[in-house]
């Protein structure tokens, strides 16, 4: 159970270690450095447009088609990792998920001939075609069946990891096994529609990361030195592969569902400096977002995310990442919180101009009160900072460390309080945060 410390905040340390995430030691001895060079996030151009001489066999002779693709890949590859990457890419780009069959429950035979001819499949078909191509290239490959946290799974939905619902593959390269899921790297189901979304997230992904979303029927297929039990798997938060590229080690106390002895806590972590991490809080089924209930910023060498829950109950927390140039963020993980009580604490609204180098020291919580003076204190890489109380501008003073501070009164009747910054006093200011007034 989460414990509330003296300041009624829980601090979970999420450390970034060069050695990587090692909560579940794997049985492999090889260096993943070579394999991970093929996790490029982009399709191999060799298989994006196959020669017409090969494509002509697709409808006429699917078996010959597989052989021709395999021969073409072998002749255009440098090693077995490269061959498997090309197989993965061709499947991800050319096979669509068969949503109609999936939702109707009338799934046709997932043979190579059927999948190639129709151009669509469910996970069994993806895995079968993948194995057929590897077999044709004489690369040892096996189908793996088990439970996957795919469509319909959610943190507060009870799962049974012994109820097999998914299929993926493992391949043997240079005497070592590697895990691959072409189905999930091809796209995803949104509602009742399929959306193609190429990825290398599950290509050669390390077993200790792969286990967060896949639980094989045969425990040896986990490729972990100490296999997880069904209960241990179900206690894991749902984390996407990209999560481990941003945050390498995660505190094992953070589980799928966490009981909080209170209404507020803070999560601390080190992250890749090239991305922006944010968190959103929702009701337990994820349908309604709780506004101003979380606040994430860099504080010194680490980042801290603050959370506050308005009432006792169940909440879903989703973690997102984006590059500064991205317009939208991608979901990289989620976990649940059961709060024992509620809190009136809210956090300021962060504007898009709130970059990773900004730190708000005070006030961090809101609503602010009328007829009260507050010390505003923040660090920002700008020359001028002002606290705007309705239309009244209050300029803060910077010290030698670049920290701006000043006492600002909130008169009765104040409607808005914003903090804005600029590189020139008389030029346009960018709003950083806005506070509610009570």
C-alpha positions in Angstrom: 0.0 0.0 0.0 1.2 3.5 -0.7 2.1 5.5 2.4 1.5 9.2 2.8 4.6 10.9 4.2 4.7 13.9 6.6 3.9 16.3 3.8 1.1 14.0 2.6 2.9 13.2 -0.6 4.3 9.9 -1.7 7.6 10.0 -3.6 8.2 7.0 -5.8 11.7 7.0 -7.2 12.0 6.0 -10.8 15.7 5.8 -11.6 17.4 6.0 -15.0 20.2 3.5 -15.1 22.6 2.9 -18.0 22.3 -0.9 -17.5 18.6 -0.8 -18.3 15.4 -2.1 -16.7 16.4 -5.3 -14.8 13.5 -6.0 -12.5 13.0 -9.3 -14.3 16.4 -10.8 -15.3 16.3 -12.5 -18.7 18.0 -15.8 -19.5 19.8 -14.4 -22.6 23.5 -13.8 -22.4 23.9 -11.9 -25.7 24.4 -8.2 -26.1 21.1 -6.6 -27.4 23.1 -3.8 -29.0 23.0 -5.2 -32.5 19.4 -6.2 -32.3 18.3 -2.8 -31.1 20.0 -1.1 -34.1 17.1 -2.5 -36.1 14.4 -0.9 -34.0 14.5 2.1 -36.2 10.8 3.1 -36.2 10.9 3.2 -40.0 10.1 0.6 -42.7 12.9 -0.9 -44.7 12.7 0.5 -48.3 13.6 -2.9 -49.8 10.2 -4.3 -48.9 8.1 -1.2 -49.3 7.7 -1.9 -53.0 8.4 -5.4 -54.2 9.3 -6.0 -57.8 6.3 -6.7 -60.1 7.8 -10.1 -60.9 7.2 -11.1 -57.3 3.9 -9.4 -56.8 2.4 -11.3 -59.8 2.5 -14.5 -57.6 0.4 -13.0 -54.8 -3.0 -14.0 -56.1 -1.9 -16.8 -58.5 0.4 -18.8 -56.2 0.7 -17.6 -52.6 3.1 -20.4 -51.7 5.4 -19.4 -54.5 4.9 -15.7 -53.4 6.3 -16.5 -50.0 9.3 -18.2 -51.5 10.0 -15.3 -53.8 9.7 -12.7 -51.0 12.1 -14.8 -48.9 14.7 -15.1 -51.7 14.4 -11.4 -52.4 15.0 -10.5 -48.8 17.9 -12.8 -48.4 19.6 -11.4 -51.5 19.1 -7.8 -50.1 20.1 -8.3 -46.4 23.4 -8.2 -44.5 22.6 -10.6 -41.6 19.8 -12.5 -40.0 18.7 -9.5 -37.9 18.3 -7.6 -41.1 16.3 -10.4 -42.8 13.9 -10.7 -39.8 13.5 -6.9 -39.8 12.5 -7.0 -43.4 10.0 -9.8 -42.8 8.6 -7.9 -39.9 8.2 -4.8 -42.0 6.7 -6.5 -45.0 4.0 -8.1 -42.8 3.3 -4.9 -40.9 2.9 -2.9 -44.1 0.9 -5.5 -46.1 -1.4 -7.3 -43.7 -4.4 -5.5 -42.2 -6.1 -6.7 -39.0 -9.3 -8.5 -39.9 -11.7 -6.5 -37.6 -14.8 -7.8 -39.3 -13.9 -11.4 -38.5 -12.7 -10.5 -35.0 -15.9 -8.8 -34.0 -18.2 -11.3 -35.7 -16.4 -14.2 -34.1 -16.4 -16.0 -37.5 -12.6 -16.1 -38.0 -11.5 -18.0 -41.2 -8.6 -20.4 -41.2 -5.4 -18.4 -40.6 -3.3 -20.3 -43.2 -0.6 -18.7 -45.3 -2.8 -19.0 -48.4 -5.8 -17.5 -46.8 -3.9 -14.6 -45.2 -1.9 -13.7 -48.4 -5.0 -14.0 -50.6 -7.2 -11.9 -48.4 -4.5 -9.4 -47.2 -5.9 -9.5 -43.7 -5.6 -11.6 -40.6 -5.9 -11.8 -36.9 -2.8 -12.4 -34.7 -2.6 -16.1 -35.6 -2.4 -15.3 -39.2 0.3 -12.6 -38.7 2.3 -15.1 -36.7 1.8 -17.9 -39.2 3.0 -15.8 -42.2 5.9 -14.6 -40.2 7.0 -18.1 -39.5 6.5 -19.2 -43.1 8.9 -16.5 -44.3 11.4 -17.3 -41.6 11.2 -21.0 -42.5 11.8 -20.1 -46.2 15.0 -18.2 -45.1 16.0 -21.1 -42.9 15.8 -19.0 -39.7 14.5 -20.9 -36.8 11.1 -19.5 -35.7 8.3 -20.6 -33.4 4.8 -19.5 -32.8 4.0 -18.3 -29.2 0.5 -18.3 -27.9 -0.7 -16.7 -24.7 -2.4 -13.7 -23.2 -2.0 -10.1 -24.6 -3.2 -6.9 -23.1 -4.7 -5.8 -26.4 -8.1 -4.5 -27.4 -10.6 -4.3 -24.5 -8.1 -4.6 -21.7 -7.9 -1.8 -19.1 -6.4 -1.3 -15.7 -9.6 -1.8 -13.7 -11.0 -4.6 -15.9 -10.2 -8.0 -14.3 -7.9 -10.0 -16.6 -7.1 -13.7 -16.7 -3.6 -14.2 -18.1 -4.2 -17.9 -18.4 -7.0 -17.3 -20.9 -5.0 -17.4 -24.2 -6.1 -14.7 -26.6 -3.1 -13.7 -28.7 -0.2 -15.1 -30.7 3.3 -13.8 -31.5 6.7 -15.2 -32.5 10.2 -15.8 -31.4 13.2 -16.3 -33.6 16.7 -17.7 -33.1 19.6 -15.6 -34.3 23.2 -16.5 -33.6 22.1 -19.1 -31.1 19.8 -16.7 -29.1 16.1 -16.3 -29.0 14.3 -12.9 -29.7 10.7 -12.0 -29.3 8.6 -10.3 -32.0 4.9 -9.2 -32.3 4.1 -8.2 -35.9 0.4 -7.8 -35.2 0.8 -5.0 -32.7 3.5 -3.4 -34.8 1.2 -3.2 -37.8 -1.5 -1.1 -36.2 -4.3 -1.1 -33.7 -8.1 -1.4 -33.3 -9.9 1.8 -32.6 -13.5 1.2 -31.8 -14.5 -1.2 -34.5 -12.0 0.2 -37.1 -8.5 -0.8 -37.8 -5.8 1.9 -38.0 -2.5 1.0 -39.7 0.3 2.4 -37.5 3.7 0.9 -38.4 6.1 0.5 -35.5 9.2 -1.5 -34.4 8.1 -1.4 -30.7 7.8 -5.2 -30.5 10.7 -6.1 -32.8 13.5 -7.7 -30.8 12.1 -6.1 -27.6 13.9 -7.3 -24.5 12.0 -10.0 -22.6 11.9 -8.0 -19.3 10.0 -5.3 -21.2 8.0 -7.7 -23.5 6.5 -9.3 -20.4 4.5 -6.2 -19.5 2.0 -6.8 -22.3 2.5 -10.5 -23.1 2.0 -13.6 -20.9 2.8 -16.8 -22.9 1.0 -20.1 -22.1 4.4 -21.8 -21.7 6.4 -20.0 -19.0 9.7 -20.8 -20.7 8.6 -18.6 -23.6 8.9 -15.6 -21.3 12.7 -15.9 -21.8 13.2 -14.8 -18.1 15.5 -16.5 -15.7 12.7 -16.5 -13.1 9.3 -16.7 -14.9 6.4 -14.6 -13.6 3.3 -16.2 -12.3 -0.1 -15.2 -13.6 -0.7 -13.1 -10.4 2.7 -11.4 -10.8 2.0 -10.6 -14.4 -1.5 -9.2 -13.5 0.1 -6.9 -10.9 2.3 -5.1 -13.6 1.2 -1.7 -14.9 0.5 -1.6 -18.6 3.6 -0.1 -20.2 4.3 0.3 -23.9 7.8 -0.4 -25.4 8.6 3.2 -25.8 8.2 3.7 -22.1 11.5 1.8 -21.5 13.3 4.0 -24.1 12.5 7.0 -22.0 12.5 5.7 -18.4 14.8 2.7 -18.1 14.1 1.6 -14.5 10.8 1.8 -12.7 10.2 1.4 -9.0 8.7 -2.0 -8.4 6.3 -0.6 -5.8 4.3 1.0 -8.6 1.9 -1.7 -9.7 -1.1 -2.0 -11.9 -3.5 -0.9 -9.1 -2.1 1.0 -6.2 -3.9 1.8 -2.9 -3.1 5.3 -1.7 -3.4 6.1 2.0 -4.5 9.7 1.3 -5.5 11.9 -1.6 -2.2 13.3 -2.9 1.2 11.9 -4.0 4.2 12.7 -6.2 6.0 10.5 -8.7 9.7 11.2 -9.3 11.7 10.0 -12.3 14.6 10.6 -14.6 13.8 10.7 -18.3 15.3 11.1 -21.7 15.8 14.9 -22.1 14.6 14.8 -25.7 11.0 14.2 -24.8 8.2 15.8 -22.7 6.4 13.5 -20.3 3.0 14.3 -19.0 0.3 12.5 -17.0 -3.5 12.7 -17.1 -6.0 11.5 -14.5 -9.3 9.9 -15.5 -12.2 8.2 -13.8 -11.6 4.4 -13.5 -13.0 3.6 -17.0 -11.0 6.3 -18.7 -14.0 8.1 -20.1 -13.7 11.4 -18.1 -10.5 13.4 -17.5 -10.1 15.1 -14.1 -8.9 18.6 -14.9 -6.0 20.3 -13.0 -5.4 17.1 -11.0 -1.8 16.6 -12.1 1.3 18.7 -12.7 4.6 17.6 -14.2 7.9 19.5 -14.3 11.6 19.2 -14.0 13.1 19.8 -10.5 16.9 19.8 -10.5 18.2 16.6 -12.1 14.9 14.7 -11.9 11.3 15.2 -12.9 8.3 15.2 -10.6 4.7 14.6 -11.3 2.2 15.7 -8.7 -1.3 14.1 -8.4 -4.4 15.1 -6.4 -7.7 13.2 -6.3 -10.9 15.1 -5.6 -12.7 12.2 -4.0 -12.1 8.8 -2.5 -12.3 6.2 -5.2 -10.7 4.6 -8.3 -8.7 6.6 -10.8 -6.8 5.8 -14.0 -3.5 7.5 -14.6 -2.2 7.6 -18.2 1.4 8.6 -19.1 2.1 10.4 -22.4 5.2 11.4 -24.2 6.0 13.7 -27.1 8.9 15.4 -28.7 8.9 19.2 -28.5 8.1 19.4 -32.2 5.1 17.0 -32.0 1.6 18.4 -31.9 0.1 15.4 -30.1 1.4 13.1 -27.4 1.5 9.2 -27.5 0.2 7.0 -24.7 3.1 5.1 -23.2 1.6 3.5 -20.1 -1.2 3.5 -17.5 -1.8 2.4 -13.9 -4.6 2.7 -11.4 -4.9 4.5 -8.0 -7.4 3.8 -5.3 -7.5 6.9 -3.2 -8.8 6.6 0.4 -9.9 10.2 0.7 -10.4 13.3 -1.4 -8.5 16.6 -1.7 -9.4 20.2 -2.7 -5.9 20.7 -4.1 -5.7 21.6 -7.8 -2.7 22.4 -9.9 -2.1 25.4 -12.3 -3.0 25.0 -15.9 0.2 24.5 -18.0 0.3 26.2 -21.3 2.1 24.8 -24.4 4.9 27.3 -23.6 5.7 25.4 -20.4 9.0 23.8 -21.5 11.2 21.2 -19.7 13.5 23.9 -18.3 10.7 25.7 -16.3 10.3 25.0 -12.6 7.4 26.4 -10.5 8.5 26.5 -6.8 5.6 28.5 -5.5 2.6 28.6 -5.5 2.3 25.1 -6.9 -1.2 24.4 -5.6 -4.5 26.3 -6.2 -7.1 27.7 -6.0 -5.5 31.0 -4.8 -7.5 33.1 -2.3 -8.7 36.6 -2.6 -7.2 39.2 -0.3 -4.1 37.1 0.2 -0.5 37.8 -0.8 1.6 35.1 -2.3 5.3 34.6 -3.0 5.7 33.7 -6.6 8.9 31.9 -7.3 10.0 30.1 -10.5 12.9 29.3 -12.7 12.7 30.0 -16.4 15.2 30.7 -19.1 13.9 34.2 -19.9 14.9 37.7 -19.1 11.6 39.0 -17.7 8.7 37.3 -15.8 5.5 38.9 -14.8 2.5 37.8 -12.7 -0.6 39.3 -14.4 -3.5 39.8 -11.9 -6.4 40.6 -14.2 -4.7 43.5 -16.1 -2.2 44.5 -13.4 1.4 43.5 -14.3 3.7 42.5 -11.4 7.3 42.0 -12.5 9.4 39.5 -10.6 13.0 39.9 -9.7 15.7 37.4 -10.8 18.6 36.3 -8.6 22.1 35.1 -9.8 20.7 31.6 -10.3 18.0 32.7 -12.7 15.2 32.2 -10.2 12.5 34.8 -10.3 10.5 35.8 -7.2 8.3 38.4 -5.8 5.3 39.0 -3.5 2.0 39.5 -5.3 -1.3 40.4 -3.7 -4.6 39.0 -5.0 -7.3 41.6 -4.5 -10.9 40.9 -4.0 -12.8 40.4 -7.2 -9.7 39.1 -9.1 -10.8 36.7 -11.9 -7.5 35.4 -13.4 -3.8 35.2 -12.4 -1.3 34.3 -15.1 2.5 34.0 -15.1 4.1 35.0 -18.4 7.7 35.4 -19.6 9.6 37.2 -22.3 13.2 37.8 -23.5 12.4 41.6 -23.7 10.4 43.6 -21.3 8.4 45.5 -24.0 7.9 42.6 -26.4 5.2 39.9 -26.4 5.0 37.6 -23.4 4.2 33.9 -23.4 1.9 32.6 -20.8 3.4 29.7 -18.8 0.7 28.9 -16.2 -2.7 30.1 -15.1 -4.2 29.9 -11.6 -7.8 29.6 -10.4 -9.0 32.1 -7.8 -11.5 31.3 -5.1 
